[in-house]
């Protein structure tokens, strides 16, 4: 068994990476796993109620990250898994294997033979970010609106959900999250960072084994 690697020196760089990864994981799962009935009465409250009904699920993802210092986007692919009430998992398969698991107050990252452990209570800003994710998965509109200004546009045929961070520290990292869908299918999730970098994830629901 590979021993856990101390995270003190890596914490600063990891936190920035984990913000975007964790949000993509949670929002992608929460919206990808909606059923067609979720859109019968189309408004934000109906969407939240539908999210609350998703107890577990699995989806595939393809993610492209645009980074200013690179000539072309960095692409990755893998699987997303969710188990209520608070377990999230992102398994990146390509180009390099990586697993990220959020379970309760613990965050674990595995990259090759290295393993990183974080206790969310030691990182209040990251903990608040994860709590926002859980608010989304739980369909808790009030909890979500404590951290983001929400706006829903379009119809069930073609819709967009936008989240704008309220907290100043969050705005220093993320400028906007945009989620586009058609009927009961989420087609893409885009995160625009404050530094100009961005990520675009396309997701597809998979049958639960």
GULUM-309272 format. One record per residue (C-alpha): x negated, y, z; residue number from 1. Coordinates in nm, 3 decimals, padded with zeros to 5 digits. Each point is the difference from the previous one (the first is absolute). Last residue first. Layout:
N
        px        py        pz     k
         X         Y         Z   NUM
...
This chain:
209
        px        py        pz     k
    02.439   -00.133   -01.335   209
    00.162    00.346   -00.017   208
    00.076    00.085   -00.361   207
   -00.201    00.294   -00.123   206
    00.099    00.367   -00.031   205
   -00.204    00.203   -00.245   204
   -00.214    00.302    00.078   203
   -00.177    00.280   -00.188   202
   -00.242    00.208    00.206   201
   -00.146    00.337   -00.095   200
   -00.277    00.162    00.200   199
   -00.123    00.358    00.009   198
   -00.308    00.214    00.060   197
    00.051    00.376    00.000   196
   -00.145    00.069    00.346   195
    00.347    00.037    00.153   194
    00.096   -00.348   -00.111   193
    00.272   -00.089   -00.249   192
    00.163   -00.335    00.069   191
    00.205   -00.165   -00.275   190
    00.238   -00.293    00.037   189
    00.130   -00.163   -00.317   188
    00.278   -00.206   -00.156   187
    00.232   -00.071    00.292   186
    00.283   -00.212   -00.140   185
    00.360    00.007    00.123   184
    00.117    00.262   -00.254   183
   -00.319    00.154   -00.140   182
   -00.260    00.118    00.250   181
   -00.257    00.269    00.067   180
   -00.179    00.064    00.331   179
   -00.199    00.321    00.047   178
   -00.228    00.064    00.298   177
   -00.140    00.352    00.035   176
   -00.291    00.204    00.130   175
   -00.178   -00.261    00.208   174
   -00.320    00.057    00.202   173
    00.008    00.360    00.126   172
    00.379   -00.024   -00.008   171
   -00.024   -00.272    00.265   170
   -00.199    00.226    00.228   169
    00.252    00.282   -00.050   168
    00.297   -00.222    00.087   167
    00.305    00.026   -00.224   166
   -00.105   -00.244   -00.272   165
    00.203    00.014   -00.326   164
    00.188   -00.312   -00.105   163
    00.172   -00.029   -00.340   162
    00.256   -00.260   -00.104   161
    00.070   -00.012   -00.374   160
    00.292   -00.161   -00.182   159
    00.108   -00.146   -00.333   158
    00.314   -00.212   -00.031   157
    00.080    00.025    00.371   156
    00.014    00.375   -00.047   155
   -00.239    00.291   -00.019   154
   -00.177    00.168    00.291   153
   -00.077   -00.086    00.362   152
   -00.190    00.241    00.223   151
   -00.172   -00.074    00.330   150
   -00.206    00.236    00.214   149
   -00.242   -00.221    00.186   148
   -00.125   -00.076    00.353   147
    00.299    00.048    00.230   146
    00.218   -00.074   -00.302   145
   -00.115   -00.362    00.005   144
    00.102   -00.049    00.361   143
    00.342    00.152   -00.068   142
    00.051   -00.212   -00.311   141
   -00.070   -00.329    00.174   140
    00.037   -00.250   -00.284   139
   -00.214   -00.241    00.202   138
   -00.253   -00.029   -00.283   137
   -00.018    00.377   -00.034   136
   -00.033    00.056    00.374   135
   -00.269   -00.263    00.005   134
   -00.194    00.196   -00.257   133
    00.040    00.318    00.202   132
   -00.131   -00.187    00.303   131
   -00.305   -00.096   -00.206   130
   -00.074    00.368   -00.070   129
    00.051    00.092    00.364   128
   -00.245   -00.276    00.097   127
   -00.252    00.136   -00.253   126
    00.017    00.344    00.161   125
   -00.011   -00.144    00.353   124
   -00.310   -00.218   -00.062   123
   -00.078   -00.190    00.320   122
    00.364   -00.113    00.031   121
   -00.038   -00.158   -00.345   120
   -00.245   -00.260    00.125   119
   -00.235   -00.065   -00.288   118
   -00.179   -00.321   -00.099   117
   -00.239   -00.044   -00.294   116
   -00.104   -00.336   -00.145   115
   -00.289   -00.062   -00.234   114
   -00.065   -00.322   -00.189   113
    00.180    00.115   -00.315   112
    00.202    00.301    00.097   111
    00.247   -00.059    00.283   110
    00.185    00.295    00.154   109
    00.200   -00.036    00.323   108
    00.235    00.260    00.150   107
    00.144   -00.065    00.346   106
    00.281    00.184    00.176   105
    00.269   -00.243   -00.120   104
   -00.139   -00.186   -00.298   103
   -00.152    00.194   -00.289   102
   -00.195   -00.231   -00.231   101
   -00.237    00.098   -00.281   100
   -00.161   -00.270   -00.212    99
   -00.270    00.052   -00.260    98
   -00.114   -00.210   -00.296    97
   -00.191    00.198   -00.266    96
    00.125    00.096   -00.348    95
    00.262   -00.134    00.050    94
    00.169   -00.203    00.276    93
    00.115    00.271    00.240    92
    00.218   -00.145    00.273    91
    00.204    00.269    00.176    90
    00.177   -00.102    00.320    89
    00.252    00.175    00.221    88
    00.131   -00.131    00.334    87
    00.225    00.229    00.206    86
    00.360   -00.122    00.037    85
    00.037   -00.172   -00.230    84
   -00.227   -00.193   -00.235    83
   -00.149    00.167   -00.309    82
   -00.226   -00.129   -00.276    81
   -00.180    00.168   -00.291    80
   -00.194   -00.189   -00.267    79
   -00.296    00.077   -00.227    78
   -00.140    00.242   -00.255    77
   -00.271    00.266   -00.027    76
   -00.091    00.266   -00.253    75
   -00.253    00.282    00.039    74
    00.088    00.287   -00.233    73
   -00.255    00.128   -00.254    72
   -00.295    00.241   -00.003    71
   -00.053    00.000    00.377    70
   -00.083    00.300    00.223    69
    00.356    00.130   -00.002    68
    00.158   -00.327    00.108    67
    00.309   -00.139   -00.173    66
    00.120   -00.317    00.172    65
    00.201   -00.258   -00.194    64
    00.202   -00.259    00.190    63
    00.162   -00.319   -00.130    62
    00.234   -00.167    00.246    61
    00.176   -00.330    00.068    60
    00.287   -00.024    00.246    59
    00.100   -00.200    00.307    58
    00.284    00.038    00.248    57
    00.122    00.028    00.356    56
    00.277    00.158    00.207    55
    00.146    00.232   -00.264    54
    00.336    00.118    00.137    53
   -00.141    00.321    00.147    52
   -00.110    00.109   -00.346    51
    00.361   -00.018   -00.119    50
    00.115    00.231    00.277    49
   -00.271    00.248   -00.095    48
    00.107   -00.004   -00.366    47
    00.363    00.053    00.096    46
   -00.104    00.298    00.212    45
   -00.193    00.150   -00.291    44
    00.294   -00.015   -00.238    43
    00.155   -00.238   -00.250    42
    00.290   -00.209    00.120    41
   -00.040   -00.334   -00.182    40
   -00.379    00.037   -00.021    39
   -00.101   -00.256    00.261    38
    00.221   -00.259   -00.164    37
   -00.275   -00.055   -00.259    36
   -00.228   -00.135    00.279    35
   -00.295    00.192    00.136    34
   -00.329   -00.188    00.024    33
   -00.207    00.241   -00.208    32
    00.095    00.294    00.222    31
   -00.127   -00.121    00.337    30
   -00.285   -00.195   -00.154    29
   -00.147    00.292   -00.190    28
    00.061    00.236    00.290    27
   -00.190   -00.225    00.237    26
   -00.298   -00.095   -00.214    25
   -00.046    00.336   -00.165    24
    00.011    00.165    00.342    23
   -00.257   -00.233    00.146    22
   -00.241    00.040   -00.289    21
    00.024    00.381   -00.007    20
   -00.068    00.042    00.370    19
   -00.243   -00.292    00.013    18
   -00.261    00.153   -00.228    17
   -00.012    00.322    00.202    16
   -00.024   -00.194    00.326    15
   -00.276   -00.227   -00.131    14
   -00.244    00.279   -00.080    13
    00.014    00.145    00.352    12
    00.014   -00.338    00.176    11
   -00.311   -00.156   -00.160    10
   -00.250    00.093    00.271     9
    00.226   -00.105    00.289     8
    00.142   -00.306   -00.172     7
   -00.199   -00.275    00.167     6
    00.002   -00.309   -00.227     5
    00.210   -00.293    00.114     4
   -00.189   -00.326    00.006     3
    00.021   -00.233   -00.304     2
    00.134   -00.342    00.093     1
